[in-house]
Amino acid sequence: MAVKKTRARAPKAQIPDMTGYESWSPQKFHHVRTQMRDYIYENFKLSDLLPGVWKWMKNQGYSATDIKAAKAATGTESVRTVAAICVRMLDMGVPDYYEKHAEYWEGLDGTSGTMRPLSEYVSEEIARAIEHGKNAVEEEKVEEQKKGYVPSIQDRIREQSYDACYAIDAWLEEYRNTKKDFNFAGHFAEKNVTQAHARKIRDFYTGEYEEYLELVNNFPTPQQIAKLTDEKEKDLAQQFREAYAHLSKTDIKKHLEGLEKILGACDVVIDKAKTTRKPRVKKAPSKDKQVAKVKYKKQDDTYQLVSVNPVDMLDAKEVWVFNCKTRKLGKYIADDMTGPITVKGTSLAGFDEHKSVQKTLRKPADSLKEFKKAGKVALRKFLEDINTTDTKLNGRLNSDTIILRVN
C-alpha cells in the first residue's frame, strides 16, 4: 500500500554511521549499534517509523490481510515500536546478524540467551500484532454489519487505488537497480483504473516526489556546508546530508525518475478522461424560471385590465403591451432573423427594433375597449389608425406595464 511519507523530525544528535563495521572491534560495534537504536527511539515518532514496517512486511511476502490486521492492532503500540525500530535500524545500515558481535554479547557476564537476527525480533512482534489485529478487524466487521455500514464511493475508490499500488511499489523499489520500465497502461487497464483512481494514486506519490525533488535540487555538498557561516544553518545542512547519506546521488535521481513515470502515467489517465468526457448538456431552464424576473402589472382597476401570463410571451410572434402611467400602447413584432420573441432577464428579446413601436392614447378608456373587441384582422392596422407619433420600443417592461395580448 502506498503511504505518503512524512519528513522525520530534525535529529537532535549526530546520526550514528555503521559504515565499515566489519573492521571494528565487537565492543565498538555494540556501542554504535546501541547508539543507533537510541537515536531512532529518541528522534522519530511511531508514525514516522510505521510506513517502513508495512513496506518490510510486503517485501517479506505478508498478505494484504496480515498487513491490514497489523495496522489495526490498537493497544500494541509498544510491540509495533520494537518492530519499527528494528526495521529502521536495518534500513540505516545495521546488519541483520553479525557473528562477531553475537559471540561478544554471549560471552559477557550477566547476559543470557543468544543474540538473534533483528529480523527474528521483527517477525515475532509482527506476529503478535497480527493476532491482536485480526480480532480488531473482526470486531469492526461485526459493528459495521450491525450498523448496516455501506462504504462510500470515496472509500471504495481509495481501497481500489491502494490495491493498484502494490505492483507499482514493488517496481519502484527495484527501478533504481534494474531501470526496467513498467507497463502502466496494461496495469491500469487490468485494475480498471479510472481518472478518479488515478487522482488518488497520484496523491499517494506526490509527497514522496516533492521530497526527492528537493534532494536532487538542494542536497548540500561538503564544500557548500563548509562555506556556511551561520552555525545553526550549517548544523541543519549537515544533519540533512547525513539523514540521506545511505543514498547516492545516482540512487536519488533514479528514484525521482521512477516517481515521475508514476505521476506521468496518472496524468495520462486523467487527461484522457477530460478529452473523452461528453460535454455536459445544459438543462434548459423552465418557462416559469425564464420569466421570473419580468416586472409587469397584473391588473389595473382604472382601465379594468388584467395581464396575460408572462410565460405566454415565450416564442410569440406578437406581444401587445400598455403602460398605465404613460398611456402608451405598444406592439412587439418578432424579428425574421432573431425571432421569435423571448425573455432575457427583465426584458424582451428577439423582436424587430424597427417594426416594434408604441403610440400614446389620447382617450385610453375608449381605445382599450375597441382593442378588446378587435380580432386579428382589425389589430393589423390598430396602431396605424391612432393619430399620434409613434416611438420605438426598447424591450423593457416595468411595474406599470399590462401585457394585453400575445399572438
N, C-alpha and C positions, 0 to 999 in steps of 0.2 A: 504494500500500500504506500503510495507516495505521500510523504508527510512534509509539509512546508517547514524548512529548517529555521530555527531561531538562533540568533547570534548569542554565543555564550557571554556571560558577564566578564568584564575585563579582569584578568587574573591579578591577584594581589602579590604573588610571588613569581619568581622565575620558573619557567616550565622545566621540569627535570628532563634530561636527554639521555636516552638509552643507547645512543649510537656507540658502537664499539664495545658493547658489554662482554663480548666473547673474550676479550683480553683482560677483563677486570678480575680482581680477586673476588671470591664468593662474598666476603664481607662488604665490599663496595657495592656489588650487585644488589645485595639485600637492602643496603641503606638507600640506594637510589630508587629501587622498586617500592620501598615503603614511602619514600618522598612522593613518588608518582601517585600512589593510592591516596595519600593525604591531600595532595594538591587537587586531585579530581574531586574529592569529597568536600573540600572547603570552598572551591571556586565554581562549581557547577550545580545548578538546580536539577532536581529529578526530571523536570520537564525538558531540560536540555539533553539529558542522557537517554531517555526512553526511546526516542526515534532510532538510536543505534541498536537497542535491544531488538526492536521489531525487524530491523534490517538484518541483524545477525540470525534471528530465527528463520527468516525467509531464505537466507543463504544456506542455512543448515537443513533445509527441506521440511520445516514445520508447515503444517497445513494452515490454510486461512482460518479454519475453525479454531485451531490451537492459538493462533495469534490473537484472534478476537477474544478468546477466553482469557488469555494473559492480560490483555488490555482491560478487561472487565474485572480484574482481581482487586477489587477495593478492599481496603483493610490489610493489605500485604505490602504496604509501601516499603517497609524495611527489607523484605525479601527481594523486591524488584530493585531496590537501591544497590544491594550486593551484586546482583546480576549486571546492572547498568554500569557500575564502577569497573567490574572485571572486563566488560566488553570495551569500554573506553580505554582501559589500560592496554588491551590488545591492539586497538586502533592506533595508540600512541607509541607503539614500538616495543612494548613489553612482551617477551616471548611467552608462549603458552606454557612451556615447561622447559626448565634449564637444569640439566642433571647436576652440574657442579653446585648450583645453589641448593638443590634438594639435599645433596649429601651434606652440605654445610649446615643446613637447618636441622636435619635429623640428628646431627652429631652434637648439637648444643644441649647443655644441661637444662633440664626443666621443660623441654619440648616433648610432645608426644604425638604419635601418629606419623604419617608420611606426607611429604609435600606432593600435592596433586596438581595436574594441569588446571589453569584458570578456567578452561572450557568445561571442565567437570563441575566446578562450582556453579558456573552459569547454568548448565543443563539441570542440575538439581534444584536450583532456586526457581527456574522457569517451570519445571515440572510441578512444583508446589503452587506456583501462581496459576498454572493452567487448571489444576484440580480445583482450586478455590474459585477460579473464574467461571468454570463450567456451571457451577451451582448458581452463580450470579446471573449468567446468561439464561439458564432455565427459569429462574425466578422472574426475570424480566419478561420472558416469553409468556409465562403464566399470567403476569399482571396485564400485559398487553391484550391477551385473549379475553381476560375479564372485562377490560375496558372497551373491548371491541376496536382496538387500535388498528388504524389503517395508515400505512406510510404515505406521506405526502408525495407529490410528484417530484419535489426537490430532493426528498430523501432517497427516492428510487434513482434519480439521476446521479446523485452523489455516490451511492453504493455501486452502481454500474460503472461509473468513472473510475472508482478505486479498482474494480476488477480488471479494467482495461490497462491499468498502470503496472500490474505485476510484471508482464513481459517487457514493458518499456524500462522498468527499473533494472531488471536483470541485464538488458542490453547496455544500458548506460554505465553500469558498473564495470563492464568489460570493454567498453568502447575505447578507453584510453590505451588499452593494450592491443586490441585487435584492429581498430579502425574499420570494423565491418559495419556496413550500412544496415539499417533496419527497414523492413517493408511496412512503413506506416499505413499506406493506403490499404494494403491487404489486411493488416491487423485491425484497422478501424472498421473495415467492411465486415470482418468476421465478428467483431464485438458490437456491430450495429451502432457505431459512434455517430451521433448527430451533432449539430452545431452546439446544442445545449451541453452535451457531454464534453465536446472539445473545449468549451469555455471553462468548464470545471477543471479539466486536465491541465489546461494552460495555467490556471491559478495555482495548481499544486506545485508547478515547477518555476513559477515566476520569481519567488523569493530566493530560491537557490541560484537561479540565473543571475539575479542582481548581485548576489554575494560573490559569485565567481567573476563577474564583470568588474567588480570593484577590485578583486585580487589582481586581475590582469592589468588594469589601468593604474592602480595605486599601490601595488606591492613594493614596499621600500627596499632599496638595496643597502648593503652595509655602508657604501660610500655616502648615500643620501642621509642615512641615520647619523653618520659621523659629522655631517655638516650642520645638523640641527643645533641651535644654541639654547633653546628652551629645554630644560632638563625634563620637565613633565611631558612635553611633546615628544622628546627623544625616547623617554621610557615607554610611552604608549606605542610608538612606532616599533620599538624593539620587541615588545610583547606581541604586537600584531604579526610581526615577521616570525617569531618563534611559534605562535599558535598554528601556523601553516607550514612549519619547517619540514614536515614529513611529506609535503607535496613539492615536486619540482615544477619549474615554470612550464615545462612541456606538458606535464600532467594536468596542470590548471587550465592551459589553453585547450587541450583535447577535451577535457570535461565540459568546458564552456561551449566548445563546438558541438558536442553532443546535445547539450541543453538547447542550443539554438536550433538544432534539427527538430527537436521535440516541439518547440514553440512554433516553428515554421510549419510543421505538419498540421498542428492545431489550427493555425491561421488559414491554411488551405481549405479545411472543412468549413470554417466559419465564413470565409469569403465566398465559397461555392454556394453555400446556403443563401447568401444575400443575392447572388445573381440568378439563382433558380427559383427564388421565392416569388410566388404570384403576387402582383400588386394588390393591395387591399382595396376592394371595391367600396367606395364611399357610399354609405347608405343615404338615399335622398331623404331630406327632412320631410316630415308630414306637412300637409297643407295648412293645418292649424298653426304649426310652428313657423311656416313661411310668412304668415300674415300676423303673427303675434305682436309685432311692433308697430303695426299700422295704426295711426291715430285717425279717428273719424267720429262723427256724431251719430249715435244710434237712433235718436229720434228728435224731432223738433215740433213742439206743440204750436208754435206760432203759425207755421206753414202746414202743419198736420202731415209731416213727412216721417217715414221710417226707412232707415238704411237697409239695403240688402246685405247679406253676409259677405264680408271681405274675401272669403275663400272663393266666391264665385268669380272674382276678378282674375284669378289664375287661368291663363290660356284663353283669355277673352279676345274678341275682335273689336269690341266697343265697350267703353265704360263712361257712363254719364254721371257727373257729379254736380252738386250745388253747394255753394258756400253761403250759409245763412247770414253771415256777417256782412260780406261784401255784395251779396245778391247776384253773384256771378254763376251762370250756368255753363258747364264745360263738357266737352265731348273728346275723350281719348280714342284715337283710331290706331289699331295695330300697324306696325311698320311691315312692309312687304318683305324686308330682308331680315330684320332682327326680331320680328314678332313671333308668336302672339304676345299679348300683354301679360306681364307677370309682376311679381312684387319682390323688391330687394330692400330689406330693412324697413324703412318707413315710407318709401317712395315707390311709384310705379316705374316699370322699365319695359322696353320692347315696343314703345309707341312711336308713331311718326311725329317728329317735333314740328314739322311744317303744317301738317293737316290737323293736328290736335289743338283746338282753340277754345276760348271761352268768351262769353258776352255778358254784359250787365243787364239785368231785367229791370225795366222801369216800373212795371206792375207785376212783381213776382208772384203774388197770390193768383192772379188771373192766368199768367203764363204757365205756372206749375199745374193748374187744373187742366189746361189744354194738353200739357205734357203727359199727364197721367192717362188721358183718353187716347193719345196718339198711338197708332200702330207703327210697324216697322217702316212702311212706305212713307207715312207722314213725318217720321223722325229724320228721314234723309235730308229734308230741307228745313227742319225746325229752326236751326240756328240762323240760316240764311234769311228767314222771314223776320228776325229780330233786328230792328233798325238801331243798333248801337255798334260801336267799334269793337272789333274782336282783338283779343290778345292771346299770345301763345301760352300753353300750359307747360309747367315745369316738372310735373310728376309728383310733386309733394302734396300730401293730404294733411289736414290738421283737425283739431277737435271741433271745428265749425263746419266741417265737410260732411254732407249727406251723400251717400252712394245711392244714386237714384235707380239706375238700371244697368244691367250687364247683358251684352249680346255676344 
